Amino acid sequence: MKKIIKDDNGKEVEVDLEKFMRHIDQFHKTGTSIHDEDGHYFTVNDDFRNKLNNMRNK
């Protein structure tokens, strides 16, 4: 399922939500870290993980 999310600079990025979330769960499961997606940076923390989960459940 393709979704549009905003990176840390506010730019819209289209991602395959399931694939993106699998990576986040595998490599960014807890705490705060930075994820690089094709040159777009995302601060991954509990708020970001919750936002992704909410997008998946809609």
CYANA upper distance limits for C-alpha pairs under 8 A (distance plus 0.5 A):
  1 MET  CA     16 ASP  CA      6.01
  1 MET  CA     17 LEU  CA      6.23
  1 MET  CA     18 GLU  CA      7.19
  2 LYS  CA     14 GLU  CA      6.93
  2 LYS  CA     15 VAL  CA      5.97
  2 LYS  CA     16 ASP  CA      4.96
  2 LYS  CA     17 LEU  CA      6.29
  3 LYS  CA     14 GLU  CA      6.02
  3 LYS  CA     15 VAL  CA      6.03
  3 LYS  CA     16 ASP  CA      6.92
  3 LYS  CA     17 LEU  CA      6.53
  4 ILE  CA     12 GLU  CA      6.61
  4 ILE  CA     13 VAL  CA      5.90
  4 ILE  CA     14 GLU  CA      4.92
  4 ILE  CA     15 VAL  CA      6.85
  5 ILE  CA     12 GLU  CA      6.08
  5 ILE  CA     13 VAL  CA      5.88
  5 ILE  CA     14 GLU  CA      6.94
  5 ILE  CA     15 VAL  CA      7.90
  6 LYS  CA     10 GLY  CA      5.62
  6 LYS  CA     11 LYS  CA      5.72
  6 LYS  CA     12 GLU  CA      4.97
  6 LYS  CA     13 VAL  CA      6.41
  7 ASP  CA     11 LYS  CA      5.97
  7 ASP  CA     12 GLU  CA      7.02
  7 ASP  CA     13 VAL  CA      7.39
  7 ASP  CA     40 HIS  CA      6.46
  7 ASP  CA     41 TYR  CA      6.17
  7 ASP  CA     42 PHE  CA      5.76
  8 ASP  CA     40 HIS  CA      8.13
  8 ASP  CA     41 TYR  CA      6.29
  8 ASP  CA     42 PHE  CA      5.83
  8 ASP  CA     43 THR  CA      7.23
  9 ASN  CA     41 TYR  CA      8.34
 13 VAL  CA     40 HIS  CA      8.29
 15 VAL  CA     20 PHE  CA      7.16
 16 ASP  CA     20 PHE  CA      6.45
 17 LEU  CA     21 MET  CA      6.44
 17 LEU  CA     52 LEU  CA      8.36
 17 LEU  CA     56 ARG  CA      7.81
 18 GLU  CA     22 ARG  CA      6.65
 18 GLU  CA     56 ARG  CA      8.43
 19 LYS  CA     23 HIS  CA      6.90
 20 PHE  CA     24 ILE  CA      6.79
 21 MET  CA     25 ASP  CA      6.47
 21 MET  CA     52 LEU  CA      7.76
 22 ARG  CA     26 GLN  CA      6.59
 23 HIS  CA     27 PHE  CA      6.44
 23 HIS  CA     28 HIS  CA      8.00
 24 ILE  CA     28 HIS  CA      5.28
 24 ILE  CA     29 LYS  CA      6.68
 24 ILE  CA     44 VAL  CA      8.44
 24 ILE  CA     49 ARG  CA      8.46
 25 ASP  CA     29 LYS  CA      5.15
 28 HIS  CA     32 THR  CA      8.12
 28 HIS  CA     33 SER  CA      7.16
 28 HIS  CA     35 HIS  CA      8.48
 28 HIS  CA     44 VAL  CA      7.34
 30 THR  CA     45 ASN  CA      7.66
 30 THR  CA     46 ASP  CA      7.99
 31 GLY  CA     44 VAL  CA      8.36
 31 GLY  CA     45 ASN  CA      6.37
 31 GLY  CA     46 ASP  CA      7.78
 32 THR  CA     43 THR  CA      7.45
 32 THR  CA     44 VAL  CA      5.96
 32 THR  CA     45 ASN  CA      5.05
 32 THR  CA     46 ASP  CA      8.18
 33 SER  CA     43 THR  CA      6.36
 33 SER  CA     44 VAL  CA      5.73
 33 SER  CA     45 ASN  CA      7.31
 34 ILE  CA     41 TYR  CA      7.02
 34 ILE  CA     42 PHE  CA      6.07
 34 ILE  CA     43 THR  CA      5.16
 34 ILE  CA     44 VAL  CA      6.29
 35 HIS  CA     41 TYR  CA      6.11
 35 HIS  CA     42 PHE  CA      5.60
 35 HIS  CA     43 THR  CA      6.94
 35 HIS  CA     44 VAL  CA      7.19
 36 ASP  CA     40 HIS  CA      6.03
 36 ASP  CA     41 TYR  CA      5.14
 36 ASP  CA     42 PHE  CA      7.03
 37 GLU  CA     41 TYR  CA      6.79
 37 GLU  CA     42 PHE  CA      8.35
 43 THR  CA     48 PHE  CA      7.90
 44 VAL  CA     48 PHE  CA      6.04
 44 VAL  CA     49 ARG  CA      7.28
 45 ASN  CA     49 ARG  CA      6.72
 46 ASP  CA     50 ASN  CA      6.55
 47 ASP  CA     51 LYS  CA      6.66
 48 PHE  CA     52 LEU  CA      6.81
 49 ARG  CA     53 ASN  CA      6.75
 50 ASN  CA     54 ASN  CA      6.63
 51 LYS  CA     55 MET  CA      6.76
 52 LEU  CA     56 ARG  CA      6.78
 53 ASN  CA     57 ASN  CA      6.77
 54 ASN  CA     58 LYS  CA      6.96
